[in-house]
Every structure is written in C-alpha cells, then in structure tokens.
Amino acid sequence: MAADKPAIAGCGAGQAVMTLSSIFTAMQRVSQNGPTRRGVLRLWSAGIVVAMLLAQYLSLPVIASQLRSVAVVDFSMTGRAPSISGLTPGRFAADDLSQMLAGVKHRPLTIIPRETVRDAETSLNWQIADLLRFDRLAELARRVGADHLFVGRIESLIAQAQRMSGGNMSRVDASVRVQVFDAAQKRFVGNALGSGLGMGPSQRVAAQQALHQANADALSKAVGKLPAAP
C-alpha cells in the first residue's frame, strides 16, 4: 500500500470496513454512557477520517479500471496545404488536440504521449495512406497501448491578408474532421467536424489560432463518440 495511506497500510478492504465499524460501535457505546462533549467530538472526528481514507482506498481501483487509453495521430490534409513559415499544420493540429484531450475532466482518459506515437509511426514506416487501413491503425494502437485513436484531417486551411486600422493582419479559416477509431473493433465509431477562425500578426499565429478553435469545436463531439467506460 502506498506510503500516503498509513491509516490502512497493510489492510485489505475487509479489514478497513471492520476498523470503520468498530469506531462507529465505540461512538454508540460512549454516547450511551454519557460522554463528555470533547470525547464525542474526538470519536466523530476519528470516524470521519477513517471513512474518507476508506472511500479513497476503495475507489482508486475502480477509477483505474475505467481509464481508456487514447492516442492522436498526425492529421492528414485535404488538398494542398498553404506554405506557412514555421508551421507543419498536421503535426501542430495533432499536438494541440492531444493537449486538449489531456484537459478533459468529465471522462476518464489516459493520453498516450505524442512522442510515443511518433516513434511508433517511424518504426512502422507510417504513410498517410495508412490512415484508411484499419489493420495498420489497429497495429499502431497496439504498439502505443491505446484503446482508441483520434484520427484527424484538416479539410480546409485558407490564409488571407486583412487590412485593419492598425495595419495588415493575417486571417486564417480552418475546418477539421476528427474520427475516433476503435482498435478492438477495427473500425471508426464516429466522427466530428469543427471550424475555427484565427487572426494574428503572422500567418503562423493566425493558423495556430484557427486550428485550435477548430479542434475545440470538434472535441466535445468527438469525445462523445467514445463508448461508455466499463
């Protein structure tokens, strides 16, 4: 048992329940014998502490069993991507979506690091065409230990200059499609479309904003495609 749980270290769940039960029994006995106010407060405080420790002890294995491992693959690009200095759109969009998934609180997810995914892609000699090959996607998921893959595609990325009162600004409009691949079933279980708009002093900044907004738009829909945790 971990060192931060000294009150129940070395105890099984049954022993912890017995400890809690014995404290409540002691509280009842003391109450019947006319205890002092300080004595009752001490007993109730002890009972609350043990109850909190017991709840933490019993809930952790349940939460761990519900975790779903997900990984994000580099986004593909529909058509020809605009040349934007300092930016690889597909790589940025995947890194950005992975960071967003790490911030999801309402579903128990564990995120496979993007470095791990890229290393696996290299070892598998990954090609863009593999994004449509279910056996290859399943093998990638197996290599990184993911239950599901988030497979994205930048459907449009349109950059243009826009004149503002303070000078010229770059504007980029983006749309992305995110699909959820179930490795066990070897099929896509859903997809979501998102769009975003970015404005900035450079095309790179504007494109990053646009892709981030598009990812955010698609994320809530895409996460909803994941099957319920067991």
N, C-alpha and C positions, 0 to 999 in steps of 0.2 A: 504494500500500500504506500502511496506517496507520502513524503515527509510532511506535507502541509495538511494532513488529516490525522493528527496524533490521537484525537479522541476515539477513533475507531480503527487505528492501525492494528493489523493482525486479526481483525474481527471479520467474520462473514456477515452477510445480511441478516441471518437469523440472530446472531449474537447482538447486532446493533439494535434489532427490534426488542430483544429481551432487555437491553440496557434502558431503552426508552420506556418500556413498560414498567420496569422496576422503579424508575424515577416517578412516574405518574402514581404508582401504588403508594410510594413513600409520601407523596404530596397529600393523597387522600387520608393516609394514616395520621399525618401530622395535623391536618385540618380537623379531624375528629377528636384529637386530644387537646384542642385549644392552644394552638401555637402562638408564638409572638408574631407580630406583623413582619419583623425583619426575617424571621425564619421562613415564612411563607414566600416572601419575595425572592429569597435566595433559591428555594426549591423551584419556583416557577421559572426563574432565570436559567437555572441549570437545564430544565426540561426544554425550554425554547432553543438553547444552544445545541443540545443533542438532536432535537428534531430537525434543525437546519442542517447539521452535519449528515444526518441520515438521509435527508432528501437529496443532498448533493451526491452522496455515495451511491444511492440507488439510481439516480437519473443519468449519470455520466455514461454508463454502458449503453443505455437506451439511445441517447443522442448520438453516440459514436456509431451505432448500428444503422442510423438513419442517414448518415452522411452519403451524399452522392458525389463522386469524383467527376469533374468536368474539365475539359481542355479546349483551348481555342486554337484553330488552325489559321495560318496566314490567309487573309482574304484574297480572293481572285478579283479580276477586274473585267467588266463587260466593255468591250470596245477598247479603244486606245486611251491610256491614261495621259493626262496633261503632264508636261515636264515641269515639275515643281522643285526648285533647288532645295536640297537638304531634307527631302521627304520621300519615303517609299510608302505610298498610300496603303497598300495591302498589309504591310508589316505594322504600320502605325495603327491602323484600324483594329487589327487583332490584339496588339498590346493594350490598346485603350479598352476594348471590350473585356479583356481578361481582368483588368484592374476594376472595372465596373462590377463584374461578377463577384470579385472578392469583397465588395461592399454590400452585397445582397444580404439582408438580415432575416427576411421572412421565410427563407427556405434554407435548410441545412445543406450547404455545398462546401466541398473542398476543391480548391483550384490547383490544377497541375501547373507549375511554373512554365512560363513561355520558353525559357531556355531549355527546359527538358523536352518540350515539344519540338523545338527547332533542331535539337540534337538527334531526336528520333527521326525527323524528316530527312536529315542528312544521311543517317545510317540506312534509311530505306530508299535512298535516291529518289526522293519525293518529286513528283511532277504535278503541274496544275491539273492535268487530266485525271489524276488520282482522286480529285475531289468528287468525281462522279462514279468512282469504282468502289462499291460497297465493301468488297473484300479487303481492299487496300486501306480504306478508312477504318475498318474493324481491326486490322493489323496495327495501324498507328495507335489506335485507342489501347490495344493490348500492350504495346511497347511502353506507353506512358502511364498505364494503370488507370485509365479513365472509363467510366461507365457511359458517358456521353461526350460527343464532340460538338462544339459550336463551329459551324462551317459558314463563313460569310462571303458575300460577294458585293463589291462596290458596283452598283448598277449605273450610276452616273456621278461624275465629278466635273462640274463646269466652273471654270475660273474666268473672271472678267474684271476689268478696272471700273471703278465707280468714282465719279467726281463728287467730292464733298466740299463743304465750305472751308474746311481746314486744309484741303489738298486732296490728292488722289488716294483712294483706298482700294484694296483688293477685296473682291467679293467671290465667295465660292459656294455653290449649291451642291449638296451631296445627297444621294439616296443609297441605302444599303439593304441587302436582304440577308437575314440570318436564319440558317436552318439548324435544327437540332437532330443529330444523328445518334441513334441508339445502337451501341456496339453489340449488345447481346442479340438484338433482333436483326441487325444488319440492314437497317432502313432508316429513312428520315421520319421522324414522328411529328414534325411540324416546322413551320417557317414563319417569319415575321418581317415586315417591311418597315423601314424607318427613313425619315428625311431630316435634313438639317441645313442651316444657313450659317455661314461664317463671314465675319468682316474683320479685316486687320490691316496693318501697315505693309504686310507682305503676303504673297500667295501661300507661303508655308503656314503662317499663323492662321490665315483665313480657312485653309483647307483642314487644318487640325481641328479648328472650332466646328466646322461643318460636319466632319466625320464623327466627332464626339457627340454632337447633338443627334445625328442620325442613329448612332449606336444607342444612345439613351432612349430614343423614340422606339427602337425595336426591342430593347432589352426586356421591358416588362411583359411584352407579348411573348417573346422567345422563352423566358423562364417559365411562363405558364404552360409551355408545351412539355415540360419535363413530367414524367409520370410521378404520381404521389409516392412519397418515401415509404418503404416497407414498414 
